[in-house]
Amino acid sequence: MFSRAVRPAANLAARQAVAASSRNMATLREIEGRLKSIKNIEKITKTMKTVASTKLQRAQRVMEAAKSYGQASESLYKNAEAVAPAEGKTLYIIASSDKGLCGGTHSQLTKTLRRSLAASDSSSEAEIAVIGDKCKAQISRFTPENIVLSFNGVGQNTPTFLDAAVIADQIMQLGHSYDKINIVYNRFASAISCEPDVINAFSTEALTASPGFSQFEIEDEVLDNLKEFSLANAIYWALAEGHACEISARRTAMENASKNAGDMINRFGLLYNRTRQAVITNELVDIITGASALN
């Protein structure tokens, strides 16, 4: 039995031991819950990486097919030696999408647009057509008044020529005469790299005024149709390459996220084992101390 002098000190020590044990158990539960959350995130990122890897192969096939459309129109302008006028009304078409989790794929398009507007003398008169909500949200923060047309629902599936034709038709229905049309898109450099680039779509006036236009037997009544068709080809090319770049960037982002989650799992696993060992040690010390006090 404890004496009256010893009892208060023993009770205080017991309460402190219980409080310390409770704190350690709470910390252990927090670490365990965090570890479980990170493991779930790792499963999700690995699954998203697998899905992106599967989609990338199809996106690359569509991209190669779309290049033939865009390069056919590009070769026409090149052989005709068409040159866009130095001054005039410009339309910028930004080929992004509605999806995220792909690194800086969309933000680099916005940066390219900002640099182009800063270098242009008539940036206040330039108009912007945005394909995809991601870049629209970014552009709206610095020049919302220049946006004349926007499209959403892009990026859900692999782009088709019909999508590009609808976008080109909506642009033509604006009824504006543009001297220059610049399509800002992500060019697929490799499976791990993409770079922002610009495709030029020339106006009818620029094409007819080109030195080599006379070698093509094109009737005047089909020039407007040729302009719209060439614009649709260029948009399809830009959308297909941008889609492949987006999926490639998402695969890389998910791979990096999975690696980071694995590193965090290792660190928290080590911390959990150390904390658990500390709890067991403290409980053993309490038991031994209590047994010694009883003796």
C-alpha positions as CSV (number, residue, x, y, z in Angstrom):
1,M,0.0,0.0,0.0
2,F,1.1,3.6,-0.7
3,S,1.6,6.1,2.1
4,R,-0.4,9.3,2.0
5,A,2.6,11.2,0.9
6,V,3.3,8.9,-2.0
7,R,-0.3,8.7,-3.3
8,P,-0.6,12.2,-4.9
9,A,2.7,11.8,-6.7
10,A,1.7,8.4,-8.0
11,N,-1.7,9.6,-9.2
12,L,-0.1,12.5,-10.9
13,A,2.5,10.3,-12.6
14,A,-0.3,7.9,-13.7
15,R,-2.4,10.8,-15.2
16,Q,0.7,12.1,-17.0
17,A,1.4,8.6,-18.4
18,V,-2.2,8.2,-19.6
19,A,-2.2,11.7,-21.2
20,A,1.2,10.9,-23.0
21,S,-0.1,7.6,-24.1
22,S,-3.3,9.2,-25.5
23,R,-1.3,11.8,-27.4
24,N,0.9,9.1,-28.9
25,M,-2.2,7.1,-29.9
26,A,-3.8,10.1,-31.5
27,T,-0.6,10.9,-33.4
28,L,-0.4,7.2,-34.5
29,R,-4.0,7.3,-35.7
30,E,-3.3,10.5,-37.7
31,I,-0.3,9.0,-39.3
32,E,-2.2,5.8,-40.1
33,G,-5.1,7.8,-41.7
34,R,-2.7,9.9,-43.7
35,L,-0.8,6.9,-44.9
36,K,-4.1,5.3,-46.0
37,S,-5.0,8.4,-47.9
38,I,-1.7,8.6,-49.7
39,K,-2.0,4.9,-50.7
40,N,-5.4,5.6,-52.2
41,I,-4.0,8.5,-54.2
42,E,-1.2,6.4,-55.5
43,K,-3.7,3.8,-56.7
44,I,-5.7,6.6,-58.5
45,T,-2.6,8.1,-60.2
46,K,-1.3,4.7,-61.3
47,T,-4.7,4.0,-62.9
48,M,-4.7,7.4,-64.6
49,K,-1.2,6.8,-65.9
50,T,-2.3,3.4,-67.4
51,V,-5.3,5.0,-69.0
52,A,-3.3,7.8,-70.5
53,S,-0.7,5.4,-71.8
54,T,-3.5,3.5,-73.6
55,K,-5.0,6.6,-75.0
56,L,-1.7,8.0,-76.2
57,Q,-1.2,5.4,-78.9
58,R,-4.6,6.2,-80.4
59,A,-4.0,9.9,-80.1
60,Q,-0.6,9.6,-82.0
61,R,-2.3,7.7,-84.8
62,V,-5.0,10.4,-85.1
63,M,-2.3,13.1,-85.0
64,E,-0.4,11.5,-87.9
65,A,-3.5,11.3,-89.9
66,A,-4.4,15.0,-89.1
67,K,-1.0,16.2,-90.2
68,S,-1.8,15.2,-93.8
69,Y,-4.8,17.6,-93.7
70,G,-2.9,20.5,-92.3
71,Q,0.3,20.0,-94.3
72,A,-1.8,19.8,-97.6
73,S,-3.1,23.3,-97.0
74,E,0.3,24.5,-95.8
75,S,2.0,23.3,-98.9
76,L,-0.6,25.2,-101.0
77,Y,0.3,28.5,-99.3
78,K,4.0,27.7,-99.4
79,N,3.9,27.0,-103.2
80,A,1.9,30.1,-103.8
81,E,4.4,32.0,-101.7
82,A,1.6,33.6,-99.7
83,V,2.7,36.2,-97.1
84,A,0.5,37.6,-94.4
85,P,0.3,41.4,-94.3
86,A,2.5,43.1,-91.7
87,E,-0.5,45.1,-90.4
88,G,-4.2,44.4,-90.3
89,K,-6.8,42.7,-88.2
90,T,-5.6,39.5,-86.5
91,L,-7.6,36.5,-85.1
92,Y,-5.9,34.2,-82.7
93,I,-7.3,30.7,-82.3
94,I,-6.1,29.0,-79.1
95,A,-6.4,25.2,-79.3
96,S,-6.7,24.0,-75.7
97,S,-9.2,21.7,-74.0
98,D,-11.5,21.5,-70.9
99,K,-9.3,19.0,-69.0
100,G,-6.5,19.5,-66.5
101,L,-4.0,17.4,-64.6
102,C,-1.5,17.8,-67.5
103,G,1.1,20.1,-66.2
104,G,1.7,23.4,-67.9
105,T,0.3,22.3,-71.3
106,H,-2.5,25.0,-71.3
107,S,-0.6,27.8,-69.5
108,Q,2.2,27.8,-72.0
109,L,-0.4,28.5,-74.8
110,T,-1.6,31.5,-72.8
111,K,2.0,32.7,-72.3
112,T,2.7,32.4,-76.1
113,L,-0.5,34.4,-76.8
114,R,0.6,37.1,-74.3
115,R,4.0,37.4,-75.9
116,S,2.4,37.7,-79.4
117,L,0.0,40.4,-78.2
118,A,2.8,42.3,-76.5
119,A,4.9,42.2,-79.7
120,S,2.0,43.3,-81.9
121,D,1.3,47.0,-82.5
122,S,-2.4,46.4,-82.9
123,S,-2.9,44.1,-79.9
124,S,-6.0,46.1,-78.8
125,E,-7.7,45.3,-82.1
126,A,-6.8,41.6,-82.1
127,E,-9.6,39.1,-81.6
128,I,-9.4,35.8,-79.9
129,A,-11.3,32.5,-80.4
130,V,-10.6,30.1,-77.5
131,I,-11.1,26.3,-77.9
132,G,-11.4,24.8,-74.4
133,D,-12.3,26.3,-71.0
134,K,-8.8,26.0,-69.5
135,C,-7.2,28.7,-71.6
136,K,-10.4,30.7,-71.6
137,A,-10.2,31.1,-67.8
138,Q,-6.6,32.2,-68.0
139,I,-7.1,34.6,-70.9
140,S,-10.2,36.1,-69.3
141,R,-8.0,37.3,-66.4
142,F,-5.9,39.7,-68.6
143,T,-7.8,40.4,-71.8
144,P,-11.4,39.3,-71.6
145,E,-12.6,42.1,-74.0
146,N,-10.6,40.5,-76.9
147,I,-12.5,37.1,-76.7
148,V,-15.1,37.0,-79.5
149,L,-15.8,33.3,-79.5
150,S,-15.2,30.3,-77.3
151,F,-15.9,26.6,-77.4
152,N,-16.3,24.0,-74.6
153,G,-16.8,20.3,-74.4
154,V,-13.3,19.9,-76.1
155,G,-11.0,17.1,-75.0
156,Q,-13.5,14.6,-73.9
157,N,-12.8,12.4,-76.9
158,T,-10.3,12.3,-79.7
159,P,-10.8,15.3,-82.0
160,T,-12.3,14.7,-85.5
161,F,-12.4,16.7,-88.7
162,L,-16.1,17.3,-88.0
163,D,-15.2,19.1,-84.8
164,A,-12.7,21.3,-86.7
165,A,-15.2,22.0,-89.5
166,V,-17.9,23.1,-87.0
167,I,-15.4,25.5,-85.3
168,A,-14.3,26.9,-88.7
169,D,-17.9,27.4,-89.7
170,Q,-18.6,29.3,-86.5
171,I,-15.6,31.5,-87.1
172,M,-16.7,32.2,-90.7
173,Q,-20.2,33.1,-89.4
174,L,-18.7,35.9,-87.4
175,G,-18.7,37.9,-90.6
176,H,-15.4,39.6,-89.8
177,S,-12.6,40.0,-92.4
178,Y,-9.3,39.0,-90.9
179,D,-6.0,39.8,-92.5
180,K,-4.2,37.2,-90.4
181,I,-5.3,34.1,-88.6
182,N,-2.8,32.6,-86.1
183,I,-3.7,29.2,-84.6
184,V,-1.7,28.8,-81.3
185,Y,-1.3,25.1,-80.4
186,N,1.0,22.6,-78.7
187,R,3.3,20.8,-81.2
188,F,4.1,17.2,-80.3
189,A,7.9,17.0,-80.2
190,S,8.2,13.6,-78.4
191,A,6.4,11.4,-75.9
192,I,7.8,13.5,-73.1
193,S,8.0,16.9,-74.7
194,C,5.7,19.4,-76.4
195,E,6.3,23.0,-77.5
196,P,3.9,25.8,-78.3
197,D,3.8,26.7,-82.0
198,V,1.7,28.8,-84.4
199,I,0.0,27.7,-87.7
200,N,-0.8,30.6,-90.1
201,A,-4.1,30.5,-92.0
202,F,-4.1,33.1,-94.8
203,S,-7.0,35.2,-96.0
204,T,-8.4,35.1,-99.5
205,E,-6.8,38.4,-100.3
206,A,-3.4,37.2,-99.2
207,L,-3.7,34.1,-101.3
208,T,-4.8,35.9,-104.5
209,A,-2.1,38.5,-104.1
210,S,0.7,35.9,-103.7
211,P,3.2,35.6,-106.5
212,G,2.6,31.9,-107.2
213,F,-1.2,32.0,-107.1
214,S,-1.4,32.1,-110.9
215,Q,-0.1,28.5,-111.2
216,F,-3.2,27.2,-109.5
217,E,-6.4,27.0,-111.6
218,I,-8.8,28.1,-108.9
219,E,-12.1,29.7,-109.7
220,D,-13.1,32.9,-107.8
221,E,-16.4,31.4,-106.6
222,V,-14.6,28.6,-104.7
223,L,-12.0,30.8,-103.0
224,D,-14.2,31.3,-99.9
225,N,-14.8,27.5,-99.7
226,L,-11.1,26.9,-100.0
227,K,-10.4,29.4,-97.2
228,E,-12.9,27.7,-94.9
229,F,-11.6,24.2,-95.8
230,S,-8.0,25.3,-95.3
231,L,-8.9,26.8,-91.9
232,A,-10.7,23.6,-90.9
233,N,-7.6,21.5,-91.9
234,A,-5.4,23.7,-89.8
235,I,-7.7,23.6,-86.8
236,Y,-7.9,19.8,-87.0
237,W,-4.2,19.5,-87.2
238,A,-3.8,21.8,-84.1
239,L,-6.5,20.0,-82.1
240,A,-5.0,16.5,-82.9
241,E,-1.5,17.5,-81.9
242,G,-2.7,19.4,-78.9
243,H,-4.7,16.3,-77.8
244,A,-1.7,14.0,-78.1
245,C,0.5,16.6,-76.1
246,E,-2.2,16.8,-73.4
247,I,-2.4,13.0,-72.9
248,S,1.4,12.7,-73.0
249,A,1.7,15.4,-70.4
250,R,-1.0,13.8,-68.2
251,R,0.8,10.5,-68.3
252,T,4.0,12.2,-67.3
253,A,2.3,14.1,-64.5
254,M,0.6,11.0,-63.2
255,E,3.9,9.1,-63.3
256,N,5.6,11.8,-61.2
257,A,2.6,11.9,-58.8
258,S,2.9,8.1,-58.3
259,K,6.6,8.4,-57.6
260,N,6.0,11.2,-55.1
261,A,3.2,9.2,-53.5
262,G,5.6,6.2,-53.2
263,D,8.2,8.4,-51.5
264,M,5.7,9.8,-49.1
265,I,4.4,6.3,-48.3
266,N,8.0,5.2,-47.4
267,R,8.5,8.2,-45.2
268,F,5.2,7.9,-43.4
269,G,5.6,4.2,-43.1
270,L,8.9,4.7,-41.4
271,L,7.4,7.4,-39.2
272,Y,4.5,5.2,-38.3
273,N,6.7,2.3,-37.3
274,R,8.8,4.6,-35.1
275,T,5.8,6.2,-33.5
276,R,4.2,2.7,-32.9
277,Q,7.5,1.5,-31.4
278,A,7.5,4.6,-29.1
279,V,4.0,3.9,-28.0
280,I,4.8,0.3,-27.2
281,T,8.0,1.3,-25.3
282,N,6.0,3.9,-23.3
283,E,3.4,1.4,-22.4
284,L,6.1,-1.1,-21.3
285,V,7.7,1.6,-19.2
286,D,4.4,2.4,-17.5
287,I,3.8,-1.2,-16.8
288,I,7.2,-1.7,-15.3
289,T,7.0,1.5,-13.3
290,G,3.6,0.5,-11.9
291,A,4.8,-3.0,-11.0
292,S,7.9,-1.5,-9.3
293,A,5.7,0.9,-7.3
294,L,3.4,-1.9,-6.1
295,N,6.4,-3.8,-4.9
